[in-house]
Amino acid sequence: MLDAPDSVADFAHSAAVVLPIAATEPYATQLALATFDADRLVETTTAVQILATAINQREAAAAAARRSTEARNAAFAELRTHIHQLRVAVYAMLRLNPHLFTPSGF
């Protein structure tokens, strides 16, 4: 007896393993008697393959989104460093030149 899969991806993998076995004898005959004939097995196998493809595409999209987020976060961290260095330089210049006014936004 197989345990029930915990996720849709596990289900798709289990179904991809089990369906070809179900198409062989004696299982095919027993399933046909239970109204699960060869055509229905083929339809189910096709549906499982489509599901597996969708799962793979979703995982690839999620990985791409993670990489994009990491790249964006790294770019903003670098930008914050440059902005901080610029602010330090402006404040140093203002301390050395008290006759200058603080720029807007500082």
Backbone torsions as a table, in degrees:
resi	resn	phi	psi	omega
1	MET	NA	129.6	179.1
2	LEU	-87.7	143.8	173.1
3	ASP	-74.5	151.8	176.9
4	ALA	-69.9	136.3	178.9
5	PRO	-64.3	149.3	-178.6
6	ASP	-86.0	-19.7	-177.8
7	SER	-139.2	166.7	178.9
8	VAL	-63.8	-37.9	179.3
9	ALA	-63.9	-41.4	176.9
10	ASP	-64.4	-39.8	177.3
11	PHE	-60.3	-47.5	-179.0
12	ALA	-60.9	-41.6	179.3
13	HIS	-65.3	-45.8	179.5
14	SER	-61.8	-43.7	179.8
15	ALA	-64.0	-39.0	178.8
16	ALA	-64.2	-29.3	178.0
17	VAL	-80.6	-41.0	-172.0
18	VAL	-79.9	-37.8	-174.9
19	LEU	-60.1	-42.8	176.8
20	PRO	-62.7	-33.5	177.2
21	ILE	-68.1	-39.4	-179.9
22	ALA	-64.9	-23.4	-179.4
23	ALA	-80.1	-7.4	179.8
24	THR	-96.3	162.8	177.6
25	GLU	-77.2	147.4	4.0
26	PRO	-87.1	-2.5	-175.2
27	TYR	-65.2	-38.8	-177.7
28	ALA	-60.1	-43.2	179.8
29	THR	-65.8	-44.1	-179.5
30	GLN	-64.5	-39.4	178.4
31	LEU	-69.2	-37.6	178.6
32	ALA	-62.8	-37.1	177.3
33	LEU	-66.3	-26.3	179.2
34	ALA	-96.6	24.0	178.2
35	THR	66.0	23.8	175.1
36	PHE	-116.1	75.0	-173.0
37	ASP	-79.6	-176.8	-175.7
38	ALA	-61.7	-39.1	178.9
39	ASP	-62.3	-41.1	179.5
40	ARG	-68.0	-35.1	175.4
41	LEU	-63.2	-41.7	179.0
42	VAL	-64.6	-44.1	178.4
43	GLU	-61.0	-42.7	-179.6
44	THR	-66.7	-41.0	178.0
45	THR	-62.0	-42.5	178.0
46	THR	-63.0	-42.8	179.0
47	ALA	-63.4	-39.5	178.4
48	VAL	-66.4	-39.6	177.7
49	GLN	-64.1	-40.6	177.1
50	ILE	-63.8	-42.4	177.2
51	LEU	-60.8	-44.5	179.5
52	ALA	-62.3	-40.0	177.8
53	THR	-63.5	-43.6	178.8
54	ALA	-63.1	-40.4	178.4
55	ILE	-63.5	-44.4	178.9
56	ASN	-62.4	-41.4	178.8
57	GLN	-65.5	-39.8	178.5
58	ARG	-64.2	-43.0	178.9
59	GLU	-64.8	-39.2	177.9
60	ALA	-65.4	-41.4	178.7
61	ALA	-65.3	-39.9	178.7
62	ALA	-65.0	-40.5	178.4
63	ALA	-65.1	-41.6	178.2
64	ALA	-64.0	-40.4	178.4
65	ALA	-64.5	-40.4	177.4
66	ARG	-62.1	-45.2	179.5
67	ARG	-62.8	-41.2	178.6
68	SER	-63.8	-42.5	178.9
69	THR	-63.9	-42.6	178.6
70	GLU	-63.5	-41.3	178.8
71	ALA	-65.1	-42.7	178.3
72	ARG	-62.4	-45.6	-179.8
73	ASN	-62.3	-39.6	178.2
74	ALA	-65.6	-40.9	179.2
75	ALA	-64.3	-41.7	178.3
76	PHE	-67.5	-36.4	177.4
77	ALA	-63.3	-42.1	178.3
78	GLU	-65.8	-40.8	178.3
79	LEU	-62.8	-42.9	177.7
80	ARG	-60.0	-39.0	178.2
81	THR	-62.1	-45.4	-180.0
82	HIS	-65.6	-40.7	178.7
83	ILE	-64.1	-41.8	178.8
84	HIS	-60.9	-44.7	179.3
85	GLN	-62.2	-40.3	178.7
86	LEU	-65.0	-43.4	179.0
87	ARG	-62.9	-41.4	178.6
88	VAL	-61.1	-43.0	-179.8
89	ALA	-64.9	-41.5	179.9
90	VAL	-65.6	-44.6	179.5
91	TYR	-64.3	-36.4	176.9
92	ALA	-64.8	-42.3	178.9
93	MET	-63.8	-39.9	179.5
94	LEU	-67.5	-36.3	177.8
95	ARG	-66.8	-38.3	-179.1
96	LEU	-76.9	-20.1	-178.2
97	ASN	-129.4	77.9	-175.0
98	PRO	-64.1	-15.9	179.3
99	HIS	-77.6	-11.0	177.7
100	LEU	-84.3	150.6	178.3
101	PHE	-92.1	150.8	177.2
102	THR	-69.0	129.8	179.5
103	PRO	-62.0	152.2	178.1
104	SER	-61.0	135.3	178.6
105	GLY	92.9	-2.9	179.7
106	PHE	-100.8	NA	NA
